[in-house]
Amino acid sequence: MLSGVPRSDCAVQVNIAIMRAFVNLREALTASKELARKLAELERRIANHDENILMLFQAIRQLMAAKETTNKIIGFQFREKRAAYYARR
C-alpha cells in the first residue's frame, strides 16, 4: 500500500480510510454468506409447500363442485294416516 509509505497526515488518513473500507467489505461478505445460509435454510423448509398448496386448491375445487341435492323440506312434518273407511280410487 503506497499510502502507508509517506508519513504525512493526509497519507495516514487515506491509509485509515482504506483499512476501514476493507473491514466494511469483509463484514459485508460475512453478512452475505450468513444471508445466503439463511436463504438456503428457508428454501429447504418451504420446498414442499408448493405440493401442499396444490392439494389445498384441489380440495377447494372439490368442495366448490358439491353434488346437487334435492330440495328437502326442513322442519317437522305431520302426516296423518288415512282413515280406514277412506275409499281408494
FENSUL-V324528 format. One record per pair of residues at least 24 apart in sequence whose C-alpha atoms are under 8 Angstrom apart, sorted by the first residue. I is the first residue (numbers start at 1). GAP is how many residues later the second one is. D is the distance in Angstrom with one decimal. If there is no record, write none. Layout:
[[I,GAP,D] [I,GAP,D]]
This chain:
none
